[in-house]
Structures are given as structure tokens and as C-alpha cells.
């Protein structure tokens, strides 16, 4: 089990547990009668699983991007490490040649396939993230799940600044908890 999900499963709510019941999170079975955030917890598990698939694809895509950029410079006869030389030469090379070299290098390194795989993984992760952000958290573990989505993909899923969004959610949750 993921450390984040395991933390959620064992998260204790301090002092006023009668106002916000601790979730009944068990491996493989969730009772929505016992846990008001059962659907949020299930989506959180799915999100974490998708994120574990996405992160290595992002790293691979970045690594191949760098290799593709290096190969493009080689195709154009530029020194891979000399940025100044590259900038001078860019003005002398036609855009079409520059673009063709990128396409050739991308095919050679496998960058395009890696980038597409990463994009597909991102779409799946964000789809679940959007579902999570539509559900209002009623427990601390639910709030932690929502905060995980905001901190990992908030810049793409939040209307405003992700950290501001997270701050508003925590304040609203705290006020609701204190009022109960």
C-alpha cells in the first residue's frame, strides 16, 4: 500500500472525533455507511496508482527530450555543449532544417512515443483528480486526499493559485470542524 494512502487509512482526528468520525478504511473494502468520504478515499487510491505510473513516464520523457535535443544539434553540426554557438547558428539555419532535425532526432531517440505515453498517463491522472476536486471533503483523510491532488496537479486543475485553493479548503474545513 502506498505510504500516502496508508497514512490516510490510519489518520486520527484529534480531540473531537465524535464530530468527524475516523474513516473506516480497510484494504479492499469500504463501507460508505461508516465513512462519509468513502468515494473520495477510493478515488484517492486510484489517483495515487495513476500518479505512480505517470511519474516514471515524465522522467523518461524528459530524459529523451534532452537526448533528442543533443542529437538535433549533432545533426545540424552544432557543438552539443556550446549554447552561444547554438544561438549564433540558429539565426543562420532555416527553421525547416531545424524542425526536420528535431523530427529525425525524435524518431531516433523514441522521444515522441515516450511523450505520448506520458501525456496519456497525465490525462488519466487529471481525470481522476477532477473527480476528487468535485467532492467536498467531510473528514481529515478526505481533506488530505484533496490536498494531494492540489499539490501534485493544482496548477492544471484549480481555477486560481493552487496554494490559495488549498488554504481556502483548510480554513473552510477547520471552521466547519470547530462549528460542529
C-alpha positions in Angstrom: 0.0 0.0 0.0 1.2 3.5 -0.8 2.6 5.4 2.1 0.2 8.3 1.4 -2.8 6.0 1.3 -1.6 4.2 4.4 -1.3 7.5 6.2 -4.9 8.2 5.2 -6.1 4.9 6.5 -4.5 5.5 9.9 -5.2 9.2 10.2 -6.6 10.1 13.5 -8.7 13.1 14.1 -7.7 14.9 17.3 -10.0 15.7 20.2 -13.4 15.9 18.7 -13.7 12.6 16.9 -17.4 12.4 17.5 -17.9 15.4 15.2 -15.9 14.0 12.4 -15.7 10.2 12.6 -12.4 8.5 11.7 -12.7 6.7 8.4 -13.3 3.0 8.2 -10.6 2.4 5.5 -9.7 -1.2 5.0 -7.8 -2.8 2.2 -10.2 -4.0 -0.5 -13.5 -2.9 1.2 -15.0 0.4 2.1 -18.3 0.9 3.8 -19.9 4.2 2.7 -22.2 4.0 5.8 -19.1 4.2 8.1 -17.1 6.6 6.1 -18.6 9.8 4.6 -15.5 10.1 2.4 -15.5 6.5 1.1 -15.8 7.6 -2.6 -13.1 10.2 -2.1 -10.8 7.5 -0.5 -11.4 5.1 -3.4 -10.6 7.9 -5.9 -7.6 8.8 -3.8 -6.2 5.3 -4.2 -6.9 5.3 -7.9 -5.2 8.7 -8.2 -2.1 7.5 -6.3 -1.9 4.4 -8.6 -2.1 6.6 -11.7 0.4 9.0 -10.3 2.9 6.1 -9.7 2.6 5.3 -13.4 2.8 8.9 -14.6 6.0 10.0 -12.7 8.4 7.5 -14.3 6.9 8.3 -17.8 7.5 12.0 -17.1 11.1 11.3 -16.1 11.7 9.1 -19.2 10.1 11.7 -21.5 12.4 14.4 -20.0 15.5 12.2 -20.4 14.6 11.5 -24.0 13.9 15.2 -24.7 17.4 16.0 -23.6 18.8 13.2 -25.8 16.7 14.4 -28.7 17.9 18.0 -28.3 21.5 16.7 -28.2 21.0 14.6 -31.3 19.4 17.5 -33.2 22.5 19.6 -32.5 24.7 16.8 -33.8 22.6 16.5 -37.0 22.9 20.2 -37.6 26.7 20.1 -36.9 26.5 22.2 -33.7 28.6 21.5 -30.6 26.2 20.0 -28.1 27.6 21.9 -25.1 28.1 25.3 -26.7 24.9 27.3 -26.2 26.4 30.5 -27.6 27.4 28.7 -30.8 23.9 27.3 -31.0 22.3 30.8 -30.7 24.5 32.2 -33.4 23.9 29.3 -35.7 20.1 29.4 -35.2 19.9 32.7 -37.0 21.8 31.1 -39.9 19.8 27.9 -40.1 16.4 27.8 -41.8 13.5 26.9 -39.5 12.6 24.0 -41.7 16.1 22.4 -41.3 15.9 23.0 -37.6 12.4 21.3 -37.4 13.4 18.4 -39.7 16.5 17.8 -37.5 14.2 17.7 -34.4 11.8 15.2 -36.1 14.7 13.0 -37.1 16.3 13.1 -33.7 12.9 12.5 -32.1 12.4 9.4 -34.2 15.9 8.1 -33.4 15.6 8.5 -29.6 12.0 7.4 -29.2 11.0 10.7 -27.6 7.7 11.0 -29.4 6.4 7.7 -28.1 7.6 8.5 -24.6 6.0 11.9 -24.7 2.7 10.4 -26.0 2.7 7.8 -23.2 3.3 10.4 -20.6 0.5 12.7 -22.0 -1.9 9.7 -21.8 -0.9 9.0 -18.2 -1.4 12.7 -17.4 -4.9 12.7 -18.9 -5.9 9.7 -16.8 -4.4 11.1 -13.6 -6.1 14.5 -14.1 -9.4 12.9 -14.9 -9.5 11.3 -11.5 -8.1 14.5 -9.9 -11.0 16.4 -11.3 -13.5 13.9 -9.8 -11.7 14.3 -6.5 -11.9 18.1 -6.6 -15.7 17.9 -7.2 -16.3 16.1 -3.9 -16.3 18.1 -0.7 -14.2 16.5 2.0 -16.0 15.7 5.2 -13.2 14.1 7.1 -9.5 14.8 7.6 -8.4 11.9 5.4 -10.7 13.3 2.7 -9.1 16.7 3.0 -5.6 15.1 2.7 -6.7 13.4 -0.5 -7.9 16.7 -1.9 -4.7 18.4 -0.8 -2.6 15.7 -2.5 -4.4 16.4 -5.8 -4.0 20.2 -5.4 -0.3 19.9 -4.6 0.5 17.5 -7.5 -1.7 18.8 -10.2 -3.3 22.0 -8.8 -1.8 24.3 -11.5 -3.8 22.4 -14.1 -6.9 21.7 -12.2 -7.5 24.7 -9.9 -9.1 27.9 -11.2 -6.9 30.1 -9.1 -3.5 29.6 -7.5 -3.2 26.0 -6.1 -1.7 27.1 -2.7 -4.5 29.6 -2.3 -7.1 27.0 -3.1 -5.6 24.6 -0.6 -5.5 27.3 2.1 -9.2 28.1 1.5 -10.1 24.4 1.8 -8.2 24.0 5.0 -9.7 27.1 6.5 -13.3 26.1 5.5 -12.7 22.6 6.8 -11.3 23.9 10.1 -14.3 26.3 10.6 -16.8 23.6 9.8 -15.0 21.3 12.3 -15.0 23.9 15.0 -18.7 24.7 14.5 -19.7 21.1 14.8 
